[in-house]
Amino acid sequence: EALKYVNVSKTLGDVSDLPFENNSFDCVSCLEVIEHLPIPSFERALDELARVASKYLLISVPYNEVLEDSYTRCPSCKSIFNYELHLRNFDDKKFNDLLTSRNFKIARVVKTGAAKTLVFQKEFRRVFYPEQFLQWSSPICPLCGYEEKKVKSLNGTIQPKRKLISYLTIVPKLIWPSYTKYYWIIGLFEKIGKK
């Protein structure tokens, strides 16, 4: 559907079976894709990306994601899954080793999407906002196809009611210990050996 808006040469394909010759491109990018792939599609996609790239691969994925923090429950079939449909997470080691068996090495890594995260914030939410966990948060259930039609307010957004505790936490947040969390990791992988 999206390709109909692309006004240059284009090809429709599957990342685990790319319709290109070996070493077709100097640099191949794969951004926010591989975390969604089941095995063996995941392994096959990495093989295919490495096959069509003659020099570089640019890959981005969520960084240090705790998949369980984004679980949702389908109201229809009751299945529990990551609402962003992520099937795996990546830390520094997993990411750096992603393509070593495919003759690529890390040339550069950047972490991005920095956000201030309060220490024990998740635990606080579990105590005072337990309804936020496993609530329906997905556009569609991957198992039964359930889709919820949400009713919007007059200005077009759905505004949940705030709990009193949320107002009482404003001042402590100013002095509470925090750390920086990065949401994405982007790596430039360089082919080693034969081009």
C-alpha positions as CSV (number, residue, x, y, z in Angstrom):
1,E,0.0,0.0,0.0
2,A,2.8,2.5,0.9
3,L,4.7,1.8,-2.3
4,K,2.0,3.5,-4.4
5,Y,3.2,6.9,-2.9
6,V,6.9,6.2,-4.0
7,N,7.6,7.9,-7.3
8,V,11.0,6.4,-8.0
9,S,12.1,2.9,-9.1
10,K,10.8,0.5,-6.5
11,T,10.7,-3.3,-5.7
12,L,8.4,-5.1,-3.5
13,G,10.1,-8.0,-1.6
14,D,10.5,-9.9,1.6
15,V,13.5,-9.2,3.8
16,S,14.1,-12.9,4.2
17,D,14.1,-13.4,0.5
18,L,15.4,-10.3,-1.2
19,P,15.0,-10.1,-5.0
20,F,18.5,-8.8,-5.7
21,E,21.9,-10.2,-6.8
22,N,24.8,-10.7,-4.4
23,N,26.6,-7.4,-3.5
24,S,23.9,-5.3,-5.3
25,F,24.3,-2.3,-3.0
26,D,27.2,-0.5,-1.4
27,C,25.1,0.1,1.7
28,V,21.9,-1.6,2.8
29,S,19.7,-0.2,5.6
30,C,17.3,-2.2,7.8
31,L,15.6,0.1,10.3
32,E,13.3,-1.2,13.0
33,V,12.5,-4.5,11.3
34,I,14.4,-7.4,12.6
35,E,13.0,-7.3,16.1
36,H,9.7,-8.3,14.6
37,L,10.9,-11.4,12.8
38,P,10.3,-14.9,14.1
39,I,13.1,-17.6,13.7
40,P,14.0,-18.8,11.1
41,S,12.9,-15.6,9.3
42,F,15.2,-13.6,11.5
43,E,18.3,-15.7,10.6
44,R,17.4,-15.8,6.9
45,A,16.9,-12.0,6.9
46,L,20.3,-11.4,8.3
47,D,21.8,-13.8,5.7
48,E,19.9,-11.9,2.9
49,L,21.0,-8.4,4.1
50,A,24.6,-9.5,4.3
51,R,24.4,-11.1,0.9
52,V,23.1,-8.0,-1.0
53,A,25.4,-5.5,0.8
54,S,28.9,-5.2,-0.7
55,K,30.3,-2.8,1.9
56,Y,28.0,-1.7,4.7
57,L,24.8,-2.6,6.6
58,L,23.0,0.1,8.6
59,I,20.7,-1.6,11.2
60,S,18.6,-0.1,14.0
61,V,16.6,-1.9,16.7
62,P,15.1,-1.0,20.1
63,Y,17.9,-1.0,22.8
64,N,17.7,-3.0,26.0
65,E,13.9,-3.3,25.7
66,V,12.2,-5.3,28.4
67,L,9.6,-7.0,26.2
68,E,7.3,-7.9,29.1
69,D,6.9,-4.1,29.9
70,S,4.9,-3.8,26.7
71,Y,2.7,-6.9,27.0
72,T,-1.0,-6.5,26.2
73,R,-3.9,-9.0,26.4
74,C,-6.3,-9.4,23.6
75,P,-9.9,-8.9,24.8
76,S,-11.2,-11.5,22.4
77,C,-8.8,-14.5,22.6
78,K,-7.0,-13.5,25.8
79,S,-3.5,-14.1,24.2
80,I,-0.7,-12.1,25.7
81,F,1.9,-10.5,23.5
82,N,4.2,-7.5,23.0
83,Y,1.9,-4.7,21.7
84,E,4.6,-3.5,19.3
85,L,4.9,-7.1,18.1
86,H,8.6,-7.2,19.1
87,L,9.8,-10.8,19.4
88,R,13.4,-10.2,20.7
89,N,15.5,-7.6,22.5
90,F,19.0,-6.4,21.9
91,D,21.7,-5.4,24.4
92,D,25.2,-4.3,23.5
93,K,26.6,-7.8,23.1
94,K,23.7,-9.2,21.1
95,F,23.9,-6.2,18.8
96,N,27.7,-6.2,18.3
97,D,27.7,-9.9,17.6
98,L,24.7,-9.7,15.2
99,L,26.6,-10.1,12.0
100,T,30.0,-11.5,13.0
101,S,29.2,-14.9,11.6
102,R,28.3,-13.2,8.3
103,N,31.7,-11.4,7.8
104,F,30.6,-8.0,9.1
105,K,32.1,-6.0,12.0
106,I,30.9,-3.0,13.8
107,A,32.3,0.2,12.4
108,R,30.2,2.6,14.5
109,V,27.4,2.4,17.1
110,V,25.1,5.2,18.2
111,K,22.4,5.0,20.9
112,T,19.6,7.5,20.6
113,G,16.2,8.4,22.0
114,A,17.5,9.4,25.4
115,A,14.9,9.8,28.1
116,K,15.1,10.4,31.8
117,T,13.8,7.4,33.7
118,L,13.1,7.5,37.5
119,V,14.6,4.7,39.7
120,F,11.7,2.3,40.7
121,Q,9.3,4.0,38.3
122,K,8.1,0.6,36.9
123,E,7.5,-0.7,40.4
124,F,5.6,2.5,41.3
125,R,3.4,2.0,38.3
126,R,2.7,-1.6,39.2
127,V,1.5,-0.6,42.6
128,F,-0.5,2.5,41.8
129,Y,-1.5,1.9,38.2
130,P,-1.8,-1.9,37.8
131,E,-4.5,-1.4,35.1
132,Q,-1.7,-0.1,32.8
133,F,-0.2,-3.5,32.5
134,L,-1.9,-6.0,30.1
135,Q,-4.5,-3.4,29.0
136,W,-5.3,-3.6,25.3
137,S,-2.7,-1.4,23.5
138,S,-2.4,-2.9,20.0
139,P,-4.0,-2.1,16.7
140,I,-4.6,-5.8,16.0
141,C,-4.2,-9.2,17.7
142,P,-1.7,-11.2,15.7
143,L,-3.4,-14.5,16.6
144,C,-7.2,-13.9,16.2
145,G,-7.2,-10.6,14.2
146,Y,-9.2,-8.7,16.8
147,E,-9.4,-4.9,16.2
148,E,-10.9,-2.5,18.7
149,K,-12.7,0.6,17.4
150,K,-12.1,3.4,19.9
151,V,-14.5,6.2,20.4
152,K,-12.8,9.6,20.3
153,S,-13.6,12.7,22.2
154,L,-14.7,15.9,20.5
155,N,-11.1,17.1,20.0
156,G,-10.2,13.7,18.5
157,T,-8.2,12.3,21.4
158,I,-9.0,9.9,24.2
159,Q,-8.2,11.5,27.5
160,P,-8.0,9.0,30.5
161,K,-8.9,10.4,33.9
162,R,-5.9,11.2,36.1
163,K,-5.6,9.6,39.5
164,L,-5.0,11.9,42.5
165,I,-1.7,10.1,43.1
166,S,-0.4,11.4,39.8
167,Y,-0.7,15.0,41.1
168,L,1.1,14.1,44.3
169,T,4.1,12.7,42.5
170,I,5.1,16.0,40.7
171,V,7.3,17.3,43.5
172,P,9.1,14.0,44.3
173,K,9.9,13.6,40.7
174,L,12.1,16.7,40.8
175,I,14.4,15.2,43.4
176,W,14.0,11.5,42.8
177,P,17.1,9.7,41.5
178,S,17.0,9.0,37.8
179,Y,19.1,7.6,34.9
180,T,19.2,8.0,31.2
181,K,17.6,5.3,29.1
182,Y,18.2,5.0,25.4
183,Y,15.4,3.6,23.2
184,W,17.2,2.7,20.0
185,I,20.7,1.5,19.0
186,I,21.9,2.1,15.4
187,G,24.9,0.3,14.0
188,L,27.0,0.7,10.9
189,F,28.4,-2.7,10.1
190,E,31.3,-3.0,7.6
191,K,32.0,-6.1,5.5
192,I,35.3,-7.7,6.1
193,G,37.3,-9.9,3.7
194,K,36.0,-10.4,0.1
195,K,33.7,-7.7,-1.3
